[in-house]
Amino acid sequence: MTPERFYDNTGKMIGTLNELQNEIKAYNSEGKLVGSYDKRLHSTYGANGQRVSSGNTVTSLFTKK
């Protein structure tokens, strides 16, 4: 599947989502993994593998520093 791009309010790309069969991976504008969403477990994980929330909140990881 083609990655979905996300932009801030100034038009600058802030990240992309790459949807796989059971997972959605989020990458920042430099292509670095910032987190993922596990569809089977309904949980979002940070780049370090720690669970950050239940449900799909992976796009909120684009703004984390």
PDB file of N, CA, C, O and CB in Angstrom:
ATOM      1  N   MET A   1       0.843  -1.182   0.000  1.00  0.00           N
ATOM      2  CA  MET A   1       0.000   0.000   0.000  1.00  0.00           C
ATOM      3  C   MET A   1       0.888   1.244   0.000  1.00  0.00           C
ATOM      4  O   MET A   1       1.951   1.248   0.620  1.00  0.00           O
ATOM      5  CB  MET A   1      -0.959  -0.001   1.223  1.00  0.00           C
ATOM      6  N   THR A   2       0.464   2.277  -0.678  1.00  0.00           N
ATOM      7  CA  THR A   2       1.188   3.540  -0.749  1.00  0.00           C
ATOM      8  C   THR A   2       1.143   4.245   0.605  1.00  0.00           C
ATOM      9  O   THR A   2       0.076   4.348   1.209  1.00  0.00           O
ATOM     10  CB  THR A   2       0.597   4.444  -1.851  1.00  0.00           C
ATOM     11  N   PRO A   3       2.295   4.734   1.093  1.00  0.00           N
ATOM     12  CA  PRO A   3       2.298   5.447   2.377  1.00  0.00           C
ATOM     13  C   PRO A   3       1.395   6.685   2.332  1.00  0.00           C
ATOM     14  O   PRO A   3       1.328   7.387   1.323  1.00  0.00           O
ATOM     15  CB  PRO A   3       3.733   5.858   2.755  1.00  0.00           C
ATOM     16  N   GLU A   4       0.713   6.929   3.435  1.00  0.00           N
ATOM     17  CA  GLU A   4      -0.135   8.108   3.563  1.00  0.00           C
ATOM     18  C   GLU A   4       0.696   9.213   4.206  1.00  0.00           C
ATOM     19  O   GLU A   4       1.300   9.004   5.258  1.00  0.00           O
ATOM     20  CB  GLU A   4      -1.424   7.800   4.404  1.00  0.00           C
ATOM     21  N   ARG A   5       0.727  10.383   3.583  1.00  0.00           N
ATOM     22  CA  ARG A   5       1.530  11.508   4.081  1.00  0.00           C
ATOM     23  C   ARG A   5       0.670  12.437   4.936  1.00  0.00           C
ATOM     24  O   ARG A   5      -0.516  12.636   4.675  1.00  0.00           O
ATOM     25  CB  ARG A   5       2.159  12.294   2.904  1.00  0.00           C
ATOM     26  N   PHE A   6       1.309  13.002   5.969  1.00  0.00           N
ATOM     27  CA  PHE A   6       0.639  13.946   6.855  1.00  0.00           C
ATOM     28  C   PHE A   6       1.416  15.252   6.859  1.00  0.00           C
ATOM     29  O   PHE A   6       2.647  15.254   6.850  1.00  0.00           O
ATOM     30  CB  PHE A   6       0.509  13.374   8.294  1.00  0.00           C
ATOM     31  N   TYR A   7       0.679  16.377   6.872  1.00  0.00           N
ATOM     32  CA  TYR A   7       1.263  17.708   6.791  1.00  0.00           C
ATOM     33  C   TYR A   7       0.779  18.564   7.949  1.00  0.00           C
ATOM     34  O   TYR A   7      -0.330  18.374   8.448  1.00  0.00           O
ATOM     35  CB  TYR A   7       0.917  18.373   5.453  1.00  0.00           C
ATOM     36  N   ASP A   8       1.624  19.521   8.383  1.00  0.00           N
ATOM     37  CA  ASP A   8       1.182  20.465   9.402  1.00  0.00           C
ATOM     38  C   ASP A   8       0.394  21.592   8.728  1.00  0.00           C
ATOM     39  O   ASP A   8       0.181  21.571   7.516  1.00  0.00           O
ATOM     40  CB  ASP A   8       2.395  21.034  10.202  1.00  0.00           C
ATOM     41  N   ASN A   9      -0.032  22.569   9.523  1.00  0.00           N
ATOM     42  CA  ASN A   9      -0.882  23.633   8.969  1.00  0.00           C
ATOM     43  C   ASN A   9      -0.147  24.600   8.048  1.00  0.00           C
ATOM     44  O   ASN A   9      -0.777  25.455   7.425  1.00  0.00           O
ATOM     45  CB  ASN A   9      -1.502  24.409  10.088  1.00  0.00           C
ATOM     46  N   THR A  10       1.180  24.477   7.953  1.00  0.00           N
ATOM     47  CA  THR A  10       1.934  25.319   7.019  1.00  0.00           C
ATOM     48  C   THR A  10       2.244  24.585   5.718  1.00  0.00           C
ATOM     49  O   THR A  10       2.841  25.157   4.805  1.00  0.00           O
ATOM     50  CB  THR A  10       3.234  25.789   7.667  1.00  0.00           C
ATOM     51  N   GLY A  11       1.838  23.320   5.634  1.00  0.00           N
ATOM     52  CA  GLY A  11       2.081  22.539   4.429  1.00  0.00           C
ATOM     53  C   GLY A  11       3.337  21.697   4.462  1.00  0.00           C
ATOM     54  O   GLY A  11       3.648  21.008   3.490  1.00  0.00           O
ATOM     55  N   LYS A  12       4.069  21.743   5.576  1.00  0.00           N
ATOM     56  CA  LYS A  12       5.293  20.945   5.717  1.00  0.00           C
ATOM     57  C   LYS A  12       4.918  19.503   6.080  1.00  0.00           C
ATOM     58  O   LYS A  12       4.108  19.267   6.976  1.00  0.00           O
ATOM     59  CB  LYS A  12       6.240  21.561   6.803  1.00  0.00           C
ATOM     60  N   MET A  13       5.522  18.546   5.368  1.00  0.00           N
ATOM     61  CA  MET A  13       5.240  17.148   5.687  1.00  0.00           C
ATOM     62  C   MET A  13       5.848  16.800   7.042  1.00  0.00           C
ATOM     63  O   MET A  13       7.025  17.064   7.284  1.00  0.00           O
ATOM     64  CB  MET A  13       5.791  16.207   4.584  1.00  0.00           C
ATOM     65  N   ILE A  14       5.040  16.204   7.928  1.00  0.00           N
ATOM     66  CA  ILE A  14       5.525  15.856   9.259  1.00  0.00           C
ATOM     67  C   ILE A  14       5.695  14.350   9.436  1.00  0.00           C
ATOM     68  O   ILE A  14       6.323  13.906  10.398  1.00  0.00           O
ATOM     69  CB  ILE A  14       4.576  16.391  10.311  1.00  0.00           C
ATOM     70  N   GLY A  15       5.141  13.563   8.516  1.00  0.00           N
ATOM     71  CA  GLY A  15       5.319  12.126   8.643  1.00  0.00           C
ATOM     72  C   GLY A  15       4.496  11.333   7.658  1.00  0.00           C
ATOM     73  O   GLY A  15       3.701  11.873   6.888  1.00  0.00           O
ATOM     74  N   THR A  16       4.717  10.015   7.709  1.00  0.00           N
ATOM     75  CA  THR A  16       3.976   9.099   6.838  1.00  0.00           C
ATOM     76  C   THR A  16       3.519   7.889   7.636  1.00  0.00           C
ATOM     77  O   THR A  16       4.124   7.523   8.644  1.00  0.00           O
ATOM     78  CB  THR A  16       4.842   8.657   5.634  1.00  0.00           C
ATOM     79  N   LEU A  17       2.443   7.280   7.167  1.00  0.00           N
ATOM     80  CA  LEU A  17       1.955   6.023   7.724  1.00  0.00           C
ATOM     81  C   LEU A  17       2.072   4.964   6.646  1.00  0.00           C
ATOM     82  O   LEU A  17       1.721   5.195   5.488  1.00  0.00           O
ATOM     83  CB  LEU A  17       0.482   6.151   8.237  1.00  0.00           C
ATOM     84  N   ASN A  18       2.565   3.809   7.035  1.00  0.00           N
ATOM     85  CA  ASN A  18       2.687   2.683   6.127  1.00  0.00           C
ATOM     86  C   ASN A  18       1.861   1.545   6.715  1.00  0.00           C
ATOM     87  O   ASN A  18       2.223   0.979   7.747  1.00  0.00           O
ATOM     88  CB  ASN A  18       4.191   2.263   5.915  1.00  0.00           C
ATOM     89  N   GLU A  19       0.750   1.212   6.061  1.00  0.00           N
ATOM     90  CA  GLU A  19      -0.155   0.194   6.579  1.00  0.00           C
ATOM     91  C   GLU A  19       0.218  -1.184   6.057  1.00  0.00           C
ATOM     92  O   GLU A  19       0.313  -1.411   4.850  1.00  0.00           O
ATOM     93  CB  GLU A  19      -1.597   0.524   6.207  1.00  0.00           C
ATOM     94  N   LEU A  20       0.426  -2.092   6.995  1.00  0.00           N
ATOM     95  CA  LEU A  20       0.714  -3.476   6.697  1.00  0.00           C
ATOM     96  C   LEU A  20      -0.512  -4.307   7.067  1.00  0.00           C
ATOM     97  O   LEU A  20      -1.541  -3.746   7.442  1.00  0.00           O
ATOM     98  CB  LEU A  20       1.982  -3.964   7.458  1.00  0.00           C
ATOM     99  N   GLN A  21      -0.423  -5.622   6.968  1.00  0.00           N
ATOM    100  CA  GLN A  21      -1.585  -6.464   7.231  1.00  0.00           C
ATOM    101  C   GLN A  21      -2.125  -6.289   8.651  1.00  0.00           C
ATOM    102  O   GLN A  21      -3.323  -6.067   8.822  1.00  0.00           O
ATOM    103  CB  GLN A  21      -1.229  -7.914   6.996  1.00  0.00           C
ATOM    104  N   ASN A  22      -1.279  -6.383   9.660  1.00  0.00           N
ATOM    105  CA  ASN A  22      -1.733  -6.299  11.048  1.00  0.00           C
ATOM    106  C   ASN A  22      -1.111  -5.149  11.817  1.00  0.00           C
ATOM    107  O   ASN A  22      -1.185  -5.108  13.045  1.00  0.00           O
ATOM    108  CB  ASN A  22      -1.433  -7.581  11.754  1.00  0.00           C
ATOM    109  N   GLU A  23      -0.497  -4.213  11.103  1.00  0.00           N
ATOM    110  CA  GLU A  23       0.229  -3.149  11.776  1.00  0.00           C
ATOM    111  C   GLU A  23       0.260  -1.894  10.911  1.00  0.00           C
ATOM    112  O   GLU A  23       0.234  -1.965   9.683  1.00  0.00           O
ATOM    113  CB  GLU A  23       1.655  -3.600  12.115  1.00  0.00           C
ATOM    114  N   ILE A  24       0.314  -0.754  11.574  1.00  0.00           N
ATOM    115  CA  ILE A  24       0.514   0.528  10.904  1.00  0.00           C
ATOM    116  C   ILE A  24       1.779   1.127  11.491  1.00  0.00           C
ATOM    117  O   ILE A  24       1.871   1.312  12.705  1.00  0.00           O
ATOM    118  CB  ILE A  24      -0.729   1.495  11.080  1.00  0.00           C
ATOM    119  N   LYS A  25       2.753   1.433  10.647  1.00  0.00           N
ATOM    120  CA  LYS A  25       4.016   2.009  11.103  1.00  0.00           C
ATOM    121  C   LYS A  25       4.032   3.493  10.767  1.00  0.00           C
ATOM    122  O   LYS A  25       3.647   3.892   9.668  1.00  0.00           O
ATOM    123  CB  LYS A  25       5.231   1.281  10.457  1.00  0.00           C
ATOM    124  N   ALA A  26       4.481   4.310  11.721  1.00  0.00           N
ATOM    125  CA  ALA A  26       4.561   5.756  11.546  1.00  0.00           C
ATOM    126  C   ALA A  26       6.013   6.184  11.486  1.00  0.00           C
ATOM    127  O   ALA A  26       6.831   5.769  12.308  1.00  0.00           O
ATOM    128  CB  ALA A  26       3.828   6.490  12.682  1.00  0.00           C
ATOM    129  N   TYR A  27       6.328   7.029  10.494  1.00  0.00           N
ATOM    130  CA  TYR A  27       7.682   7.545  10.304  1.00  0.00           C
ATOM    131  C   TYR A  27       7.631   9.066  10.286  1.00  0.00           C
ATOM    132  O   TYR A  27       6.681   9.652   9.765  1.00  0.00           O
ATOM    133  CB  TYR A  27       8.315   6.995   8.990  1.00  0.00           C
ATOM    134  N   ASN A  28       8.656   9.712  10.857  1.00  0.00           N
ATOM    135  CA  ASN A  28       8.692  11.174  10.815  1.00  0.00           C
ATOM    136  C   ASN A  28       9.137  11.642   9.436  1.00  0.00           C
ATOM    137  O   ASN A  28       9.331  10.823   8.537  1.00  0.00           O
ATOM    138  CB  ASN A  28       9.635  11.733  11.906  1.00  0.00           C
ATOM    139  N   SER A  29       9.299  12.933   9.263  1.00  0.00           N
ATOM    140  CA  SER A  29       9.628  13.481   7.943  1.00  0.00           C
ATOM    141  C   SER A  29      11.011  13.064   7.459  1.00  0.00           C
ATOM    142  O   SER A  29      11.287  13.128   6.261  1.00  0.00           O
ATOM    143  CB  SER A  29       9.543  14.988   7.976  1.00  0.00           C
ATOM    144  N   GLU A  30      11.883  12.638   8.366  1.00  0.00           N
ATOM    145  CA  GLU A  30      13.215  12.153   7.968  1.00  0.00           C
ATOM    146  C   GLU A  30      13.226  10.655   7.687  1.00  0.00           C
ATOM    147  O   GLU A  30      14.260  10.100   7.316  1.00  0.00           O
ATOM    148  CB  GLU A  30      14.233  12.471   9.053  1.00  0.00           C
ATOM    149  N   GLY A  31      12.079   9.999   7.862  1.00  0.00           N
ATOM    150  CA  GLY A  31      11.985   8.573   7.607  1.00  0.00           C
ATOM    151  C   GLY A  31      12.304   7.698   8.805  1.00  0.00           C
ATOM    152  O   GLY A  31      12.404   6.479   8.667  1.00  0.00           O
ATOM    153  N   LYS A  32      12.465   8.298   9.978  1.00  0.00           N
ATOM    154  CA  LYS A  32      12.768   7.550  11.203  1.00  0.00           C
ATOM    155  C   LYS A  32      11.461   7.037  11.825  1.00  0.00           C
ATOM    156  O   LYS A  32      10.481   7.774  11.934  1.00  0.00           O
ATOM    157  CB  LYS A  32      13.552   8.444  12.224  1.00  0.00           C
ATOM    158  N   LEU A  33      11.465   5.769  12.226  1.00  0.00           N
ATOM    159  CA  LEU A  33      10.289   5.173  12.864  1.00  0.00           C
ATOM    160  C   LEU A  33       9.992   5.898  14.169  1.00  0.00           C
ATOM    161  O   LEU A  33      10.875   6.041  15.014  1.00  0.00           O
ATOM    162  CB  LEU A  33      10.504   3.659  13.122  1.00  0.00           C
ATOM    163  N   VAL A  34       8.746   6.361  14.341  1.00  0.00           N
ATOM    164  CA  VAL A  34       8.340   7.007  15.590  1.00  0.00           C
ATOM    165  C   VAL A  34       7.374   6.145  16.388  1.00  0.00           C
ATOM    166  O   VAL A  34       7.158   6.398  17.573  1.00  0.00           O
ATOM    167  CB  VAL A  34       7.703   8.355  15.300  1.00  0.00           C
ATOM    168  N   GLY A  35       6.792   5.131  15.759  1.00  0.00           N
ATOM    169  CA  GLY A  35       5.890   4.243  16.479  1.00  0.00           C
ATOM    170  C   GLY A  35       5.078   3.380  15.543  1.00  0.00           C
ATOM    171  O   GLY A  35       5.229   3.424  14.322  1.00  0.00           O
ATOM    172  N   SER A  36       4.203   2.586  16.162  1.00  0.00           N
ATOM    173  CA  SER A  36       3.371   1.685  15.373  1.00  0.00           C
ATOM    174  C   SER A  36       2.071   1.379  16.104  1.00  0.00           C
ATOM    175  O   SER A  36       1.961   1.561  17.316  1.00  0.00           O
ATOM    176  CB  SER A  36       4.125   0.387  15.064  1.00  0.00           C
ATOM    177  N   TYR A  37       1.109   0.918  15.351  1.00  0.00           N
ATOM    178  CA  TYR A  37      -0.183   0.498  15.889  1.00  0.00           C
ATOM    179  C   TYR A  37      -0.391  -0.962  15.533  1.00  0.00           C
ATOM    180  O   TYR A  37      -0.311  -1.336  14.363  1.00  0.00           O
ATOM    181  CB  TYR A  37      -1.349   1.383  15.340  1.00  0.00           C
ATOM    182  N   ASP A  38      -0.658  -1.785  16.533  1.00  0.00           N
ATOM    183  CA  ASP A  38      -0.922  -3.210  16.343  1.00  0.00           C
ATOM    184  C   ASP A  38      -2.429  -3.408  16.248  1.00  0.00           C
ATOM    185  O   ASP A  38      -3.147  -3.231  17.232  1.00  0.00           O
ATOM    186  CB  ASP A  38      -0.313  -4.064  17.507  1.00  0.00           C
ATOM    187  N   LYS A  39      -2.902  -3.774  15.072  1.00  0.00           N
ATOM    188  CA  LYS A  39      -4.342  -3.932  14.846  1.00  0.00           C
ATOM    189  C   LYS A  39      -4.942  -5.066  15.661  1.00  0.00           C
ATOM    190  O   LYS A  39      -6.098  -4.984  16.078  1.00  0.00           O
ATOM    191  CB  LYS A  39      -4.612  -4.171  13.381  1.00  0.00           C
ATOM    192  N   ARG A  40      -4.170  -6.125  15.894  1.00  0.00           N
ATOM    193  CA  ARG A  40      -4.693  -7.277  16.636  1.00  0.00           C
ATOM    194  C   ARG A  40      -4.866  -6.960  18.110  1.00  0.00           C
ATOM    195  O   ARG A  40      -5.831  -7.404  18.731  1.00  0.00           O
ATOM    196  CB  ARG A  40      -3.769  -8.476  16.474  1.00  0.00           C
ATOM    197  N   LEU A  41      -3.938  -6.193  18.676  1.00  0.00           N
ATOM    198  CA  LEU A  41      -3.977  -5.867  20.104  1.00  0.00           C
ATOM    199  C   LEU A  41      -4.650  -4.528  20.386  1.00  0.00           C
ATOM    200  O   LEU A  41      -4.859  -4.169  21.545  1.00  0.00           O
ATOM    201  CB  LEU A  41      -2.574  -5.853  20.666  1.00  0.00           C
ATOM    202  N   HIS A  42      -4.989  -3.792  19.336  1.00  0.00           N
ATOM    203  CA  HIS A  42      -5.601  -2.461  19.459  1.00  0.00           C
ATOM    204  C   HIS A  42      -4.779  -1.559  20.377  1.00  0.00           C
ATOM    205  O   HIS A  42      -5.319  -0.894  21.261  1.00  0.00           O
ATOM    206  CB  HIS A  42      -7.040  -2.577  19.992  1.00  0.00           C
ATOM    207  N   SER A  43      -3.455  -1.548  20.151  1.00  0.00           N
ATOM    208  CA  SER A  43      -2.541  -0.770  20.984  1.00  0.00           C
ATOM    209  C   SER A  43      -1.531  -0.025  20.123  1.00  0.00           C
ATOM    210  O   SER A  43      -1.121  -0.504  19.066  1.00  0.00           O
ATOM    211  CB  SER A  43      -1.815  -1.680  21.984  1.00  0.00           C
ATOM    212  N   THR A  44      -1.137   1.160  20.596  1.00  0.00           N
ATOM    213  CA  THR A  44      -0.122   1.972  19.938  1.00  0.00           C
ATOM    214  C   THR A  44       1.166   1.891  20.748  1.00  0.00           C
ATOM    215  O   THR A  44       1.145   1.936  21.978  1.00  0.00           O
ATOM    216  CB  THR A  44      -0.593   3.450  19.783  1.00  0.00           C
ATOM    217  N   TYR A  45       2.290   1.769  20.038  1.00  0.00           N
ATOM    218  CA  TYR A  45       3.601   1.630  20.658  1.00  0.00           C
ATOM    219  C   TYR A  45       4.534   2.707  20.136  1.00  0.00           C
ATOM    220  O   TYR A  45       4.464   3.087  18.967  1.00  0.00           O
ATOM    221  CB  TYR A  45       4.188   0.233  20.395  1.00  0.00           C
ATOM    222  N   GLY A  46       5.410   3.198  21.005  1.00  0.00           N
ATOM    223  CA  GLY A  46       6.430   4.149  20.593  1.00  0.00           C
ATOM    224  C   GLY A  46       7.556   3.438  19.863  1.00  0.00           C
ATOM    225  O   GLY A  46       7.557   2.212  19.755  1.00  0.00           O
ATOM    226  N   ALA A  47       8.511   4.206  19.364  1.00  0.00           N
ATOM    227  CA  ALA A  47       9.632   3.645  18.615  1.00  0.00           C
ATOM    228  C   ALA A  47      10.461   2.691  19.472  1.00  0.00           C
ATOM    229  O   ALA A  47      11.113   1.790  18.944  1.00  0.00           O
ATOM    230  CB  ALA A  47      10.516   4.764  18.078  1.00  0.00           C
ATOM    231  N   ASN A  48      10.438   2.885  20.791  1.00  0.00           N
ATOM    232  CA  ASN A  48      11.200   2.025  21.694  1.00  0.00           C
ATOM    233  C   ASN A  48      10.475   0.718  22.017  1.00  0.00           C
ATOM    234  O   ASN A  48      11.007  -0.126  22.738  1.00  0.00           O
ATOM    235  CB  ASN A  48      11.498   2.767  22.975  1.00  0.00           C
ATOM    236  N   GLY A  49       9.255   0.548  21.482  1.00  0.00           N
ATOM    237  CA  GLY A  49       8.494  -0.677  21.703  1.00  0.00           C
ATOM    238  C   GLY A  49       7.580  -0.650  22.905  1.00  0.00           C
ATOM    239  O   GLY A  49       6.841  -1.608  23.137  1.00  0.00           O
ATOM    240  N   GLN A  50       7.609   0.429  23.679  1.00  0.00           N
ATOM    241  CA  GLN A  50       6.732   0.525  24.839  1.00  0.00           C
ATOM    242  C   GLN A  50       5.335   0.954  24.418  1.00  0.00           C
ATOM    243  O   GLN A  50       5.171   1.813  23.551  1.00  0.00           O
ATOM    244  CB  GLN A  50       7.302   1.507  25.867  1.00  0.00           C
ATOM    245  N   ARG A  51       4.337   0.349  25.038  1.00  0.00           N
ATOM    246  CA  ARG A  51       2.938   0.690  24.754  1.00  0.00           C
ATOM    247  C   ARG A  51       2.664   2.091  25.267  1.00  0.00           C
ATOM    248  O   ARG A  51       2.968   2.404  26.418  1.00  0.00           O
ATOM    249  CB  ARG A  51       1.958  -0.338  25.404  1.00  0.00           C
ATOM    250  N   VAL A  52       2.086   2.942  24.412  1.00  0.00           N
ATOM    251  CA  VAL A  52       1.775   4.312  24.812  1.00  0.00           C
ATOM    252  C   VAL A  52       0.284   4.541  24.991  1.00  0.00           C
ATOM    253  O   VAL A  52      -0.110   5.468  25.699  1.00  0.00           O
ATOM    254  CB  VAL A  52       2.315   5.281  23.793  1.00  0.00           C
ATOM    255  N   SER A  53      -0.563   3.715  24.363  1.00  0.00           N
ATOM    256  CA  SER A  53      -2.008   3.871  24.544  1.00  0.00           C
ATOM    257  C   SER A  53      -2.751   2.686  23.965  1.00  0.00           C
ATOM    258  O   SER A  53      -2.206   1.889  23.201  1.00  0.00           O
ATOM    259  CB  SER A  53      -2.499   5.166  23.894  1.00  0.00           C
ATOM    260  N   SER A  54      -4.014   2.594  24.354  1.00  0.00           N
ATOM    261  CA  SER A  54      -4.889   1.643  23.688  1.00  0.00           C
ATOM    262  C   SER A  54      -5.567   2.385  22.545  1.00  0.00           C
ATOM    263  O   SER A  54      -5.761   3.598  22.617  1.00  0.00           O
ATOM    264  CB  SER A  54      -5.941   1.022  24.682  1.00  0.00           C
ATOM    265  N   GLY A  55      -5.922   1.673  21.512  1.00  0.00           N
ATOM    266  CA  GLY A  55      -6.519   2.308  20.340  1.00  0.00           C
ATOM    267  C   GLY A  55      -5.451   2.849  19.409  1.00  0.00           C
ATOM    268  O   GLY A  55      -4.258   2.799  19.710  1.00  0.00           O
ATOM    269  N   ASN A  56      -5.897   3.367  18.274  1.00  0.00           N
ATOM    270  CA  ASN A  56      -4.985   3.875  17.260  1.00  0.00           C
ATOM    271  C   ASN A  56      -4.746   5.364  17.467  1.00  0.00           C
ATOM    272  O   ASN A  56      -5.547   6.196  17.042  1.00  0.00           O
ATOM    273  CB  ASN A  56      -5.537   3.611  15.851  1.00  0.00           C
ATOM    274  N   THR A  57      -3.636   5.692  18.124  1.00  0.00           N
ATOM    275  CA  THR A  57      -3.240   7.086  18.329  1.00  0.00           C
ATOM    276  C   THR A  57      -1.875   7.354  17.690  1.00  0.00           C
ATOM    277  O   THR A  57      -1.153   8.263  18.099  1.00  0.00           O
ATOM    278  CB  THR A  57      -3.201   7.423  19.838  1.00  0.00           C
ATOM    279  N   VAL A  58      -1.537   6.553  16.687  1.00  0.00           N
ATOM    280  CA  VAL A  58      -0.194   6.602  16.109  1.00  0.00           C
ATOM    281  C   VAL A  58       0.122   7.958  15.473  1.00  0.00           C
ATOM    282  O   VAL A  58       1.285   8.362  15.475  1.00  0.00           O
ATOM    283  CB  VAL A  58      -0.041   5.505  15.073  1.00  0.00           C
ATOM    284  N   THR A  59      -0.853   8.666  14.936  1.00  0.00           N
ATOM    285  CA  THR A  59      -0.545   9.968  14.324  1.00  0.00           C
ATOM    286  C   THR A  59      -0.138  10.998  15.369  1.00  0.00           C
ATOM    287  O   THR A  59       0.537  11.970  15.029  1.00  0.00           O
ATOM    288  CB  THR A  59      -1.751  10.484  13.536  1.00  0.00           C
ATOM    289  N   SER A  60      -0.527  10.817  16.633  1.00  0.00           N
ATOM    290  CA  SER A  60      -0.107  11.763  17.678  1.00  0.00           C
ATOM    291  C   SER A  60       1.391  11.675  17.928  1.00  0.00           C
ATOM    292  O   SER A  60       1.974  12.594  18.504  1.00  0.00           O
ATOM    293  CB  SER A  60      -0.868  11.495  18.984  1.00  0.00           C
ATOM    294  N   LEU A  61       2.020  10.592  17.505  1.00  0.00           N
ATOM    295  CA  LEU A  61       3.466  10.428  17.702  1.00  0.00           C
ATOM    296  C   LEU A  61       4.284  11.320  16.769  1.00  0.00           C
ATOM    297  O   LEU A  61       5.478  11.510  17.001  1.00  0.00           O
ATOM    298  CB  LEU A  61       3.859   8.973  17.489  1.00  0.00           C
ATOM    299  N   PHE A  62       3.678  11.861  15.736  1.00  0.00           N
ATOM    300  CA  PHE A  62       4.400  12.766  14.826  1.00  0.00           C
ATOM    301  C   PHE A  62       4.887  14.014  15.553  1.00  0.00           C
ATOM    302  O   PHE A  62       5.931  14.562  15.197  1.00  0.00           O
ATOM    303  CB  PHE A  62       3.502  13.169  13.647  1.00  0.00           C
ATOM    304  N   THR A  63       4.161  14.469  16.554  1.00  0.00           N
ATOM    305  CA  THR A  63       4.505  15.719  17.231  1.00  0.00           C
ATOM    306  C   THR A  63       5.333  15.503  18.488  1.00  0.00           C
ATOM    307  O   THR A  63       5.767  16.479  19.101  1.00  0.00           O
ATOM    308  CB  THR A  63       3.252  16.470  17.582  1.00  0.00           C
ATOM    309  N   LYS A  64       5.567  14.258  18.892  1.00  0.00           N
ATOM    310  CA  LYS A  64       6.371  13.977  20.093  1.00  0.00           C
ATOM    311  C   LYS A  64       7.837  14.267  19.828  1.00  0.00           C
ATOM    312  O   LYS A  64       8.346  13.963  18.749  1.00  0.00           O
ATOM    313  CB  LYS A  64       6.194  12.510  20.542  1.00  0.00           C
ATOM    314  N   LYS A  65       8.513  14.847  20.794  1.00  0.00           N
ATOM    315  CA  LYS A  65       9.958  15.145  20.682  1.00  0.00           C
ATOM    316  C   LYS A  65      10.726  14.203  21.581  1.00  0.00           C
ATOM    317  O   LYS A  65      11.953  14.273  21.644  1.00  0.00           O
ATOM    318  CB  LYS A  65      10.268  16.629  21.059  1.00  0.00           C
TER     319      LYS A  65
END
